[in-house]
Amino acid sequence: MGNKITSQHISTGKGLLALSPIVVFLLLYVVVSVIIGDFYKMPLSIAFIIASMWALLFIPKMKIAERIEIFSKGAANSNVLYMIWIFFLAGAFSALAKGIGAIDATVNLALASLPSTFIVPGLFITACFISMSIGTSVGTIVALTPFACQLAQSTGTDTAFLVSVVLGGSFFGDNLSFISDTTIAATRSQKVKMNDKFKTNLWLALPAAIVTLGVYISVGDIQHTTHAATNSASWWNILPYLIVIVSAIFGVNVLLVLTMGIFSCIVIALCGLADASLIDMCGYMGNGIKDMSDLIIVTLLAAGLLGVISYNGGVKYIIQVLTSRINSSRGAQAVIATLVSMVNFCTANNTIAIITVGDIAHKISQQFNLDPRKVASLLDTCSCIVQCLIPYGAQSLMAAGLAHLSPVAFLPYLYYTWALATMVILSIIFNLPHRPK
């Protein structure tokens, strides 16, 4: 089976060496942090630098300058640089919104209008709705994370918990939206209609979302034992936040969304509706961008490392190993799910993971007579699950940067992601959903 799908054979030794930098990274960051009991002691950047140096050792027959060029090409691809532009603007907008009181006003309004038991479920539903509308988890995280952080501070709730609510809801929409790049990649690779993939995907995502919503409703009283005093909220101060959310819902490019938010903050301050001068606002933006510096460095290091791993054949080796042991339709589904998950783990980009394995998944589905709608759903869903869980994914890094937390802090609270993973496993075991082709 492996020979039918992959033409270039990669030896076990070469494949394991190519993947060894991931092991080095996990040992340095995750294992060391667990041993010392503190995920803030070991910086992500140091773990990535050491893992990258290890990876560069195994590029054969090349000068040091040529090896560094391979790393640099991985770090400097257009997707990474686009993400960095988002980081710049997100940091500037977040600091500006806080400086003029936009976030405080929004939180106060929410606390005044919503019962305490519905604040967490309401935040989850909002994240689901926005991400469904705009088709991107990153845009949703940019829009809602500052609000979640200020809400946590105002109510005495764990910040990591509320930001995790936003993360889960953002991936609900990223997985299902018709305009999501993962949806487009998955449906095109399997040659299925978007609405057919959506209906099949809904069997996985909706039960997971309902269970998660039930959990948030049940823990509402526990999480909100402390209530903030709600001051009168100015609608003018809330305006930048409304502009960001509404324009995002209408599908405006996230860079333009953030630019509009920044511009509206400046206009409000210049009109005397906020206690901040033009120099103050420049300082806010500068500090916000500075707060994103660690995030930008980690993003570049992670992209470069994963580029070297791919160049050394790590991704091809994973595909080769997993496609060599398929003997049933359930096994084929499990292999497709594992394949896209592992490639996503190695590339930290769910769209790239789908594109990488899409053609192979299509060939597997044809040989084992799988429903292409289910295959497209598995590709999209599993890649989103892994993207949400890995601490070096753009979404976790973005949320961590805005919340000033470790990206690992979210893992215990990603209820929707774990529920979705459970639904994927059950759907493979029981071969669900049963829908006529």
C-alpha positions as CSV (number, residue, x, y, z in Angstrom):
1,M,0.0,0.0,0.0
2,G,2.8,2.4,0.9
3,N,4.5,1.7,-2.4
4,K,1.3,2.6,-4.3
5,I,1.0,5.9,-2.6
6,T,4.5,7.2,-2.0
7,S,7.1,6.7,-4.7
8,Q,10.2,7.8,-2.8
9,H,11.3,5.5,0.0
10,I,12.8,7.0,3.1
11,S,14.8,4.7,5.4
12,T,13.8,4.4,9.1
13,G,17.1,5.8,10.3
14,K,16.8,8.9,8.0
15,G,13.1,9.4,8.9
16,L,13.7,9.2,12.7
17,L,16.7,11.6,12.4
18,A,14.6,14.1,10.5
19,L,11.9,13.9,13.3
20,S,14.4,13.9,16.2
21,P,14.3,17.8,16.6
22,I,10.7,17.5,17.6
23,V,11.7,15.1,20.4
24,V,14.5,17.5,21.4
25,F,12.0,20.3,21.6
26,L,9.5,18.3,23.7
27,L,12.2,17.1,26.0
28,L,13.6,20.6,26.5
29,Y,10.3,22.4,26.9
30,V,7.5,20.0,28.0
31,V,9.4,17.4,30.0
32,V,11.7,19.9,31.7
33,S,8.8,22.1,32.6
34,V,6.8,19.1,34.0
35,I,9.8,18.0,36.1
36,I,10.4,21.5,37.6
37,G,6.6,22.1,37.8
38,D,6.7,25.4,36.1
39,F,6.0,26.1,32.4
40,Y,7.3,29.6,32.7
41,K,10.9,28.7,33.6
42,M,12.0,27.3,30.2
43,P,11.5,29.9,27.4
44,L,10.0,28.5,24.2
45,S,12.6,30.5,22.2
46,I,15.5,28.7,23.9
47,A,13.9,25.3,23.3
48,F,13.4,26.1,19.6
49,I,16.9,27.4,19.1
50,I,18.5,24.3,20.5
51,A,16.1,22.0,18.6
52,S,16.9,24.0,15.4
53,M,20.6,23.6,15.9
54,W,20.1,19.9,16.3
55,A,18.0,19.8,13.1
56,L,20.6,21.7,11.1
57,L,23.2,19.0,12.0
58,F,21.4,16.4,9.9
59,I,21.2,18.3,6.6
60,P,23.7,16.3,4.6
61,K,26.6,17.5,2.5
62,M,26.0,21.2,2.9
63,K,27.9,24.2,4.1
64,I,26.7,26.0,7.2
65,A,25.5,29.0,5.2
66,E,23.4,26.7,2.9
67,R,21.9,24.9,6.0
68,I,20.9,28.2,7.5
69,E,19.4,29.3,4.2
70,I,17.0,26.3,4.4
71,F,16.1,27.3,7.9
72,S,15.6,30.9,6.8
73,K,13.3,29.9,3.9
74,G,11.1,28.0,6.3
75,A,10.9,31.0,8.6
76,A,10.3,33.5,5.9
77,N,7.5,32.0,3.9
78,S,4.6,34.2,3.1
79,N,2.2,32.6,5.6
80,V,4.6,33.2,8.5
81,L,5.2,36.9,7.5
82,Y,1.5,37.5,7.1
83,M,1.0,36.2,10.6
84,I,3.7,38.5,11.9
85,W,1.9,41.5,10.4
86,I,-1.2,40.3,12.3
87,F,0.8,40.1,15.5
88,F,2.1,43.7,15.1
89,L,-1.4,45.1,14.5
90,A,-3.0,42.9,17.2
91,G,-0.5,44.1,19.8
92,A,-1.0,47.7,18.9
93,F,-4.8,47.5,18.9
94,S,-5.0,45.5,22.1
95,A,-2.8,48.1,23.9
96,L,-4.8,51.0,22.4
97,A,-8.2,49.6,23.3
98,K,-7.1,49.0,26.9
99,G,-5.5,52.5,27.0
100,I,-8.7,54.4,26.0
101,G,-10.9,52.2,28.2
102,A,-12.6,50.3,25.4
103,I,-12.1,46.8,26.9
104,D,-13.1,48.0,30.4
105,A,-16.3,49.5,29.0
106,T,-17.2,46.3,27.1
107,V,-16.6,44.2,30.2
108,N,-18.7,46.4,32.4
109,L,-21.5,46.4,29.9
110,A,-21.4,42.6,29.6
111,L,-21.4,42.2,33.4
112,A,-24.3,44.6,33.7
113,S,-26.4,42.9,31.0
114,L,-25.7,39.2,31.5
115,P,-26.4,36.9,34.5
116,S,-23.2,35.5,35.9
117,T,-24.1,32.0,35.0
118,F,-24.3,32.8,31.3
119,I,-21.1,34.9,30.9
120,V,-18.9,31.9,30.1
121,P,-21.4,30.1,27.8
122,G,-22.1,33.5,26.1
123,L,-18.4,34.0,25.5
124,F,-18.2,30.5,23.9
125,I,-21.2,31.1,21.7
126,T,-19.9,34.5,20.6
127,A,-16.5,32.9,19.6
128,C,-18.3,30.1,17.7
129,F,-20.5,32.6,15.9
130,I,-17.7,35.0,14.9
131,S,-15.4,32.3,13.8
132,M,-18.1,30.7,11.7
133,S,-18.8,34.1,10.1
134,I,-15.2,35.1,9.3
135,G,-13.8,31.6,8.7
136,T,-10.6,32.1,10.7
137,S,-9.7,31.2,14.3
138,V,-6.9,33.8,14.3
139,G,-9.3,36.7,13.7
140,T,-11.6,35.5,16.4
141,I,-8.8,35.2,18.9
142,V,-7.6,38.7,18.1
143,A,-11.1,40.1,18.6
144,L,-12.1,38.3,21.8
145,T,-8.9,37.5,23.8
146,P,-8.4,41.0,25.2
147,F,-12.1,41.0,26.3
148,A,-11.7,37.6,27.9
149,C,-8.5,38.8,29.8
150,Q,-10.2,41.9,31.1
151,L,-13.3,39.9,32.0
152,A,-11.2,37.4,34.0
153,Q,-9.6,40.3,35.9
154,S,-12.9,41.9,36.6
155,T,-14.6,38.7,37.9
156,G,-11.7,37.0,39.6
157,T,-11.8,34.1,37.1
158,D,-8.7,32.2,35.9
159,T,-7.5,34.0,32.7
160,A,-6.3,30.8,31.1
161,F,-9.8,29.3,31.5
162,L,-11.6,32.2,29.8
163,V,-9.0,32.5,27.0
164,S,-9.4,28.7,26.4
165,V,-13.2,29.3,26.0
166,V,-12.3,31.7,23.1
167,L,-9.8,29.2,21.7
168,G,-12.4,26.4,21.6
169,G,-15.1,28.5,20.1
170,S,-12.7,29.9,17.5
171,F,-11.8,26.4,16.2
172,F,-15.5,25.4,16.1
173,G,-16.0,28.0,13.3
174,D,-12.6,27.5,11.7
175,N,-13.6,23.8,11.3
176,L,-17.1,24.5,9.9
177,S,-17.1,27.8,8.1
178,F,-17.6,27.8,4.3
179,I,-15.0,30.5,3.9
180,S,-12.3,28.8,6.1
181,D,-9.1,28.0,4.2
182,T,-9.1,24.5,5.9
183,T,-12.6,23.9,4.5
184,I,-11.6,24.9,1.1
185,A,-8.4,22.8,1.1
186,A,-10.2,19.7,2.5
187,T,-13.2,19.9,0.1
188,R,-11.0,20.5,-3.0
189,S,-8.6,17.7,-2.2
190,Q,-11.5,15.2,-1.8
191,K,-13.6,16.7,-4.7
192,V,-16.7,17.2,-2.6
193,K,-19.2,20.1,-2.2
194,M,-18.7,22.4,0.7
195,N,-22.3,22.0,1.9
196,D,-21.9,18.2,1.9
197,K,-18.8,18.4,3.9
198,F,-20.5,20.8,6.3
199,K,-23.4,18.4,7.0
200,T,-21.0,15.5,7.6
201,N,-18.7,17.7,9.8
202,L,-21.7,18.9,11.8
203,W,-22.1,15.4,13.1
204,L,-18.8,15.7,14.8
205,A,-18.6,19.4,15.8
206,L,-22.2,20.0,17.0
207,P,-22.4,17.3,19.7
208,A,-18.9,18.3,21.0
209,A,-20.1,22.0,21.1
210,I,-23.3,21.0,23.0
211,V,-21.4,19.0,25.6
212,T,-18.9,21.8,26.0
213,L,-21.7,24.4,26.4
214,G,-23.3,22.2,29.0
215,V,-20.0,22.1,30.9
216,Y,-19.7,25.9,30.8
217,I,-23.3,26.3,32.1
218,S,-22.7,23.9,34.9
219,V,-19.5,25.6,36.1
220,G,-20.8,29.1,35.7
221,D,-21.6,29.6,39.4
222,I,-18.3,28.1,40.4
223,Q,-16.2,30.3,38.1
224,H,-17.9,33.5,39.0
225,T,-17.8,33.7,42.7
226,T,-16.5,37.2,42.5
227,H,-18.5,39.9,40.8
228,A,-17.0,43.2,39.6
229,A,-18.6,46.5,40.3
230,T,-20.1,47.5,37.0
231,N,-19.5,51.2,36.2
232,S,-21.5,53.1,33.6
233,A,-20.2,52.0,30.2
234,S,-19.7,54.6,27.5
235,W,-20.9,53.5,24.1
236,W,-18.2,55.6,22.5
237,N,-15.5,53.7,24.3
238,I,-17.0,50.4,23.1
239,L,-17.1,51.5,19.5
240,P,-13.6,50.3,18.5
241,Y,-14.4,46.9,19.8
242,L,-17.8,46.8,18.0
243,I,-16.0,47.9,14.8
244,V,-13.6,45.0,15.0
245,I,-16.2,42.4,15.8
246,V,-18.8,43.5,13.2
247,S,-16.3,44.0,10.4
248,A,-14.8,40.6,11.1
249,I,-18.2,39.0,11.0
250,F,-18.8,40.6,7.5
251,G,-15.6,38.9,6.3
252,V,-13.3,41.9,6.2
253,N,-9.6,41.0,6.0
254,V,-8.1,40.7,9.5
255,L,-5.4,43.2,8.8
256,L,-7.9,45.8,7.7
257,V,-10.1,44.9,10.7
258,L,-7.3,45.7,13.1
259,T,-6.3,48.8,11.2
260,M,-9.9,50.1,11.4
261,G,-9.9,49.3,15.2
262,I,-6.6,51.2,15.7
263,F,-7.9,54.2,13.7
264,S,-11.2,54.3,15.7
265,C,-9.3,54.3,19.0
266,I,-7.2,57.2,17.8
267,V,-10.3,59.2,16.6
268,I,-12.1,58.6,20.0
269,A,-9.0,59.9,21.9
270,L,-8.5,62.9,19.6
271,C,-12.2,63.8,20.1
272,G,-11.6,64.0,23.8
273,L,-13.7,61.0,24.6
274,A,-10.8,59.2,26.3
275,D,-8.1,60.5,28.6
276,A,-5.2,60.0,26.3
277,S,-3.1,62.3,24.1
278,L,-1.6,61.5,20.7
279,I,1.8,60.8,22.3
280,D,0.1,58.5,24.8
281,M,-1.5,56.5,22.0
282,C,1.9,56.2,20.2
283,G,3.3,54.9,23.5
284,Y,0.4,52.4,23.9
285,M,1.0,51.1,20.4
286,G,4.7,50.8,20.8
287,N,4.3,48.9,24.1
288,G,1.7,46.6,22.5
289,I,4.0,45.8,19.6
290,K,6.9,45.3,22.1
291,D,4.8,42.8,24.0
292,M,4.5,40.7,20.8
293,S,8.3,40.5,20.3
294,D,8.7,37.1,22.1
295,L,5.7,35.7,20.1
296,I,7.2,36.9,16.8
297,I,10.6,35.3,17.6
298,V,9.0,32.0,18.6
299,T,6.9,32.0,15.4
300,L,10.0,32.5,13.2
301,L,12.0,29.9,15.1
302,A,9.2,27.3,14.9
303,A,8.6,27.9,11.2
304,G,12.3,27.6,10.4
305,L,12.6,24.4,12.5
306,L,9.6,22.8,10.8
307,G,11.0,23.8,7.4
308,V,14.2,21.9,8.1
309,I,12.3,18.9,9.3
310,S,10.3,18.9,6.1
311,Y,13.4,19.3,4.0
312,N,15.1,16.4,5.8
313,G,12.1,14.1,4.9
314,G,10.4,14.0,8.2
315,V,6.9,14.6,6.8
316,K,7.4,12.1,4.0
317,Y,8.6,9.5,6.4
318,I,5.4,9.9,8.5
319,I,3.3,9.5,5.4
320,Q,5.3,6.4,4.3
321,V,5.0,4.6,7.7
322,L,1.3,5.3,8.2
323,T,0.2,4.3,4.7
324,S,2.0,1.0,4.8
325,R,-0.3,-0.8,7.3
326,I,-3.9,-0.2,6.2
327,N,-6.1,-3.3,6.0
328,S,-9.8,-2.1,6.6
329,S,-12.0,0.9,6.0
330,R,-11.9,1.8,9.7
331,G,-8.1,1.4,9.6
332,A,-8.0,3.7,6.5
333,Q,-10.0,6.4,8.4
334,A,-7.8,6.1,11.4
335,V,-4.7,6.4,9.2
336,I,-6.0,9.5,7.5
337,A,-6.9,11.1,10.8
338,T,-3.4,10.2,12.3
339,L,-1.6,11.2,9.1
340,V,-3.0,14.8,9.0
341,S,-2.6,15.1,12.7
342,M,1.1,14.2,12.7
343,V,1.8,16.3,9.7
344,N,0.1,19.2,11.4
345,F,2.2,18.5,14.5
346,C,5.3,18.8,12.3
347,T,4.2,21.9,10.4
348,A,2.1,23.8,12.9
349,N,-0.2,24.8,10.1
350,N,-3.6,23.1,9.6
351,T,-4.1,24.3,6.1
352,I,-0.6,23.1,5.0
353,A,-1.2,19.8,6.7
354,I,-4.4,19.2,4.7
355,I,-2.8,20.2,1.4
356,T,0.2,17.9,2.2
357,V,-1.8,14.8,2.8
358,G,-5.0,15.6,0.8
359,D,-4.0,13.7,-2.4
360,I,-2.8,10.7,-0.4
361,A,-6.0,10.7,1.6
362,H,-8.0,10.8,-1.6
363,K,-6.1,7.7,-3.0
364,I,-6.7,5.9,0.3
365,S,-10.4,6.7,0.2
366,Q,-10.7,5.4,-3.3
367,Q,-9.0,2.1,-2.6
368,F,-11.1,1.4,0.6
369,N,-14.3,2.9,-0.8
370,L,-14.6,5.6,1.9
371,D,-17.1,8.4,1.8
372,P,-15.1,11.4,0.5
373,R,-17.3,13.7,2.6
374,K,-16.2,11.9,5.7
375,V,-12.6,12.0,4.6
376,A,-12.8,15.8,4.0
377,S,-14.4,16.1,7.5
378,L,-11.6,14.1,9.1
379,L,-8.9,16.1,7.4
380,D,-10.4,19.4,8.5
381,T,-11.4,18.3,12.0
382,C,-8.2,16.5,13.0
383,S,-6.0,19.2,11.8
384,C,-7.9,21.8,13.8
385,I,-7.7,19.6,16.9
386,V,-4.0,19.3,16.7
387,Q,-3.6,23.0,15.8
388,C,-5.5,24.0,18.9
389,L,-3.5,21.7,21.2
390,I,0.1,22.3,20.1
391,P,1.7,25.1,22.2
392,Y,3.6,26.4,19.2
393,G,0.6,26.8,16.9
394,A,-0.1,30.4,15.8
395,Q,-3.5,30.5,17.6
396,S,-2.1,29.4,21.0
397,L,0.9,31.7,20.6
398,M,-1.4,34.6,19.7
399,A,-3.7,34.0,22.6
400,A,-0.7,33.5,25.0
401,G,0.9,36.7,23.7
402,L,-2.3,38.8,24.2
403,A,-3.0,37.2,27.6
404,H,0.7,37.2,28.8
405,L,0.5,33.5,29.6
406,S,2.3,30.3,28.7
407,P,0.6,28.6,25.7
408,V,0.6,25.4,27.7
409,A,-1.6,27.0,30.3
410,F,-4.7,26.5,28.1
411,L,-4.4,22.7,27.7
412,P,-6.4,21.7,30.8
413,Y,-9.3,23.9,29.8
414,L,-9.7,23.1,26.1
415,Y,-13.0,21.2,26.7
416,Y,-14.3,21.6,23.2
417,T,-11.1,20.4,21.6
418,W,-11.0,17.2,23.7
419,A,-14.7,16.7,23.2
420,L,-14.2,17.0,19.4
421,A,-11.3,14.5,19.5
422,T,-13.6,12.1,21.3
423,M,-16.2,12.5,18.6
424,V,-13.7,11.8,15.9
425,I,-12.6,8.5,17.6
426,L,-16.2,7.4,18.1
427,S,-17.1,8.3,14.5
428,I,-14.2,6.0,13.3
429,I,-15.0,3.1,15.6
430,F,-18.7,3.1,14.8
431,N,-18.2,4.3,11.2
432,L,-20.5,7.3,11.6
433,P,-22.3,9.2,10.2
434,H,-24.2,6.8,7.9
435,R,-25.3,9.0,5.1
436,P,-26.2,8.0,1.6
437,K,-23.7,9.0,-1.1
